Structures are given as structure tokens and as C-alpha cells.
Amino acid sequence: MKSVKIKELILIVAAAMIIASVALPLVFAGGLRARAAQSEEGINFIYSAEFSSGSGKCGFIFGETDDNYLSIAVDADSEQVSLTRNGETDDLLKVCDCDLSEQFKLTLVVNEGVAKLFVGDSKIAAIVCAAEGYAGGGVRIDGGSYTVANPLFIKTDTPDGDIYVGGFGNYDGFKVVNITDGNSLLKDGEYELEGGVVTISDAYLRTLEADAEYRFRAVTSLTDLDFSVTTDFTAVNASSAISKYYKDNDVTIILSSTASVKKLQIDGKDCTFTQSGSRVVITSEEIAGLATGNHTVKLYTDKGRPETSINISESVETLTEPVEKVTHVFLWVDLAIFGAAILGYAAFAIVKRVRGKK
């Protein structure tokens, strides 16, 4: 094996450094790419660039198709920011004032059909507007007469997780909220933030309804980013142990497989319960306050949120044999009959005597 000459080694190292300097910026957060190209494709994204030494309008074109596009731009002369369709002033979607310096940075965030434009380092968007009919398309910088520097394009949709938040998520106070499930705040372990990618844990998703779409919100240091996740698992089933219960009896719910029940509700109201394996018992004290008829029981488990119906009836009363009041009616009837017979016999005897004396 021939040894590598010093001059050849230097050339190899230099070539490697050049390749690295080009490749490394393209690798961003586990496969996501942050590129400085002027034309991109995306539905949900963050696009930023610095503008200087110019006048008039500059900004971004997005949702670009063969016959349609949206334009969001700032006008340095009028110090206004506007969102228009196809560049037509009569199709103005929104306009507002803004403060511009000689050199400024613009950041466009498009998320779930809502466009937000941030000017400079402000965390408050200069413009927020729903882009009606937006379904993605081409994205590019409209620099006008300005010098454009440091363009950065980041797609927030990612096959590696649920949403990409970049460096905007790596700070104290970052949180994820389940909007669909009553704006509930996810705890540590229910999601992870790694390499700028937010991923909702499978264990948490299994505590929700099966085969349902949930809307989440990632609260970042720049802005809130919404995203949707559809649950995909087979939920446990629940059924009532018997067809009818009485108010003085416990109610038993049977699960189709072993699952840990975290919460139980009857007609939307939390109720206490006990669990032993696949059997869940609701005490008669909880049942006593229910009206007679059918009620919906919902169980919140680590394998979905099954529902079942229970039928409640009034408690069964055990009645004792009533004590009959003594009236002696038949005794008086017998005495009356016997007395009438005696009187009749006495009358007959008297009549007979009278006739014998004649």
C-alpha cells in the first residue's frame, strides 16, 4: 500500500472541509433541511430573511400555483405590511402599520392555514390572517430592490415526528396543549422534544379516543404552532354485567381486556369506583342518586375511552303479610240468627197455647 503524500493529504482534507461546509447546513434536526434557496415547496413552514439597502416592497410569495398565489409584504415607504391575493390591491386580505429600520428581518410563519409575519425580533406578529383557500404550493422570497441575506426555510411538517419547532422550542416554558381534549396540558413523558421535533408519545395517544383526530398546540418562544394527530389503535370495550340494576346494589362493568382505568364518569359526572382486573365496580352510594332509566358510563383507560349503558330501577321493597283486624262479624251474625230462631220458637209456642185454651 502506497503512502499518501503530504500535498495529496492537504487536498483531501480541504475537499472534505468544503463538502462539510456545504452539507452540514443542509442537515437540520434529524433530516429537516434549512436551505437558502429562493424557491421552496411547503404547507406549514417558517421562512425568514434579512433585507437591507432598498426601498418599496419586499416580503414573501407563498401558496403559489399556476394561477394563484398569496403575497405578504412590507412597504418601507408607507411602513405598512399587507397580505394580498395575486398581488391585487382590490383583493387585499389584511393590512396594518409597522415600524421598520434601515435593515430589518422578516419571518413568515404559515401554520394550519394561518399566516403570521414577524418584523425584526418582535415576538408579536405584525400581521395575522387566515389565508382562505390556502392548500400549500410554492414559497419564495420577493426581495424587490432589497439586498437579501441569510434566508432560512424550515418545513414544520415532518415524517420523523408530529411537528418541527426548531430552536423555537428549546427554551424554558415550552409546552404542548391538547386543544381537542379541553386544552389539557401535556406532562413530561407524554411528549418529547428532540432535535427540534415534537413527538406525542404512543402511550399518551392510547388514553384518548381511538381512530379520532386531535388538534395540538406547541407553544414556542416565537409563536404557537398547531398540528393534528390521528390516533390509530384498538380500544378496549366495556359492557354492563347485567341488564338492570337496583339503586341499593353495586354496578359492575366488565372490560374486554385488562386495562388500567384512570377515571370514570356517569353522564359526564366523575364517580368513584374500584377495579379488580377487568371488573370495575361502582358503589350503590353513587347509584342511589341517579334517576331511574338508562345512563351512560364512560371509562378513561390506558387503552382508549370505552362507553357502555346501564339501566337503573328503584329499589325492591319486601312487604310483610298485613295483620287482619278482628271484627267478630260472623259471631254477631250467628248470634242474630240464633236469637231470631229462639224468638220465633217462643212466638210459636205462645200462639199454640192460646189456641189450645179456646
C-alpha positions, 0 to 999 in steps of 0.5 A: 500500500502506497503512502499518501503524500503530504500535498495529496493529504492537504487536498483531501482534507480541504475537499472534505472541509468544503463538502462539510461546509456545504452539507452540514447546513443542509442537515437540520434536526434529524433530516429537516433541511434549512436551505437558502434557496429562493424557491421552496415547496411547503404547507406549514413552514417558517421562512425568514430573511434579512433585507437591507439597502432598498426601498418599496416592497419586499416580503414573501410569495407563498401558496403559489400555483399556476394561477394563484398565489398569496403575497405578504409584504412590507412597504418601507415607504408607507411602513405598512405590511399587507397580505394580498391575493395575486398581488391585487390591491382590490383583493387585499386580505389584511393590512396594518402599520409597522415600524421598520429600520434601515435593515430589518428581518422578516419571518413568515410563519404559515401554520394550519392555514394561518399566516403570521409575519414577524418584523425584526425580533418582535415576538408579536406578529405584525400581521395575522390572517387566515389565508382562505383557500390556502392548500400549500404550493410554492414559497419564495422570497420577493426581495424587490430592490432589497439586498437579501441575506441569510434566508432560512426555510424550515418545513414544520411538517415532518415524517420523523415526528408530529411537528418541527419547532426548531430552536423555537422550542428549546427554551424554558416554558415550552409546552404542548396543549391538547386543544381537542381534549379541553386544552389539557396540558401535556406532562413530561413523558407524554411528549418529547422534544428532540432535535427540534421535533415534537413527538406525542408519545404512543402511550399518551395517544392510547388514553384518548379516543381511538381512530379520532383526530386531535388538534395540538398546540406547541407553544414556542418562544416565537409563536404557537404552532398547531398540528393534528394527530390521528390516533390509530389503535384498538380500544378496549370495550366495556359492557354492563354485567347485567341488564338492570340494576337496583339503586341499593346494589353495586354496578359492575362493568366488565372490560374486554381486556385488562386495562388500567382505568384512570377515571370514570364518569356517569353522564359526564359526572366523575364517580368513584369506583374500584377495579379488580382486573377487568371488573370495575365496580361502582358503589350503590352510594353513587347509584342511589342518586341517579334517576331511574332509566338508562345512563351512560358510563364512560371509562378513561383507560390506558387503552382508549375511552370505552362507553357502555349503558346501564339501566337503573330501577328503584329499589325492591321493597319486601312487604310483610303479610298485613295483620287482619283486624278482628271484627267478630262479624260472623259471631254477631251474625250467628248470634242474630240468627240464633236469637231470631230462631229462639224468638220465633220458637217462643212466638210459636209456642205462645200462639199454640197455647192460646189456641189450645185454651179456646 
